[in-house]
Amino acid sequence: MTKLSTLAPGDWVTAHSRRQPDHACVVTPERTFSYAEVNRRATRLAHGLRELGIAHGDRITIMSTDSADYVHLVLASMKLGSIALPMNFRLSPSELATVLASAAPALHVASPRYAGSLDAARSVSPRLKSTLMLDCDRAGADATVGEVAGSGAGEAELVSATGEEDILFLMLTSGTTGTPKMVMQSQRMVRAVAYSGVYEQRLRAGDFMYSGAPLFHVAGLGHVMYALACGGSSLILPQWEADTALHWLQYGDLNHCMLVPSMAMSLLEHPRIRDVGYPRLRSIMFGGAPMPPALMRQMYDVFGSDLYNAFGSTQVGGQTVFNADDHKRAIDGEERLLGSIGRPVMGTDIRIRDEDGNDVALGDVGEIWTRSESVFSGYLDQPELTAATVVDGWYRSGDLGHMTADGYVFLGGRSDDMIIRGGENVYPVEIESVLSEHRSVLEAAVIGMDDEYWGQIVVAAVTTREGSLLTLADMRAHCRERLASYKVPERLYLVTEMPRNSTGKIQKRLLRQMAAANTIAAAD
């Protein structure tokens, strides 16, 4: 039998369905699907999609919360060699239309909650061949996923017709200019990221895993790939809810889970957190924001599990990991490690470089460059941005940091001022553009401020036009119409003049200092 390591990721479920047909593959609150069932459903769906005219290289956009059928659709796409684009269900209507127009899908799939996206897809996607509904109610779609899978197209096994550089996924990452960026993830990348994650987190065959991140997020879809790579099981919940997640952690026999710090905090504050122990929970992965030392100690005290903190991006997957041994060393008194994001993951080379691409001296701050098999294939239809981001095979992260002699990486800031709120990347320029459209706003600057719950929150500082008034409620209402909810600023500062450097550029570092010191007043 062909070794799993040489298979296309689309064939992993097939291999495990032969080796362990009855082992759980996808678990939902309603039922458990074995590897044999998932493989059969994905295969039938792939045949059905082919009957609809969906071919190798066609794009499939998906607008839904998480479900078993969502996973089956992704697997069918991998078998068929089409390209799946899991869409952020928090996108505003204008953002959704922009993404669909850029993606030009051949197939758009939605759940009833997002049935409005079907018309949006039809109006902006000239390549659209069909629309499907994930649930049994068509609600304006051409058919349902179940109808396509049961169309009698057959169950003959499909061997994935994909090469190493074929694109399996398009993953969205927030744009810095208001234009969405779609990260092209190849078969090579997906395999490398999955194997690295399994190795670094010490995952085992048969492990039962859960990611609090949704499937449209690299950490959500990535954990499903981890499970498929090692023959494990994935818990799929529609959306993050602390009550539901806690129930599964306490009574669902989970071995591993992934949480962003805000999720961990909501669990630790839950009144039932200490009702039972967690003997089966072997490890917890954090991501999206640094882990405060106090939170680290609480997690050890409550769960008694190994802790991992991953640093990475949609463009390269995990770059560094602060692993279980690192956490124990830090807790036991090696405090110099507490601010670290860990050391490079398996198969990844990291360099700290200056603006000209030259390595800086050990301990000096520079930009983090990454080279590995997990570097993405570029941004869809953005060759100039791709060329500026990937240089001779090296990914320029835009993150600043330094490295110690023993290989630990420490962040030193973000060159693009990116904000990470609850695990979601937020780019200030996009929000500033929306704020500038308000009739009262003369100039806007968006910054991130530290927050115990979210990691960071989005904060806006604006100067207003003479004679104009702007309240926090007015500003938030304006932004909600144009932006996803997590991008809407939570605090507003009215300033008479922006701090600038000698070239006239707004100095956001000074704005942060002024806000932290309360030398500028927050608007009600």
Secondary structure, 3 states (H helix, E strand, C coil): CCCHHHCCHHHHHHHHHHHCCCCEEEECCCCEEEHHHHHHHHHHHHHHHHHCCCCCCCEEEEECCCCHHHHHHHHHHHHHCCEEEECCCCCCHHHHHHHHHHHCCCEEEECHHHCHHHHHHHHHCCCCCEEEECCCCCCCCCEEHHHHHCCCCCCCCCCCCCCCCCEEEEEEECCCCCCCEEEEEEHHHHHHHHHHHHHHCCCCCCCEEEECCCCCCHHHHHHHHHHHHHCCEEECCCCCCHHHHHHHHHHCCCCEEEECHHHHHHHHCCCCCCCCCCCCCCEEEECCCCCCHHHHHHHHHHHCCEEEEEEEECCCEEEEEECHHHHHHHHCCCHHHCCEEEEECCCCEEEEECCCCCECCCCCCEEEEEECCCCCCCECCCHHHHHHHEECCEEEEEEEEEECCCCCEEEEEECCCCEEECCEEECHHHHHHHHCCCCCEEEEEEEEEEECCCEEEEEEEEEECCCCCCCHHHHHHHHHCCCCHHHCCCEEEECCCCCECCCCCECHHHHHHHHHCCCCCECC
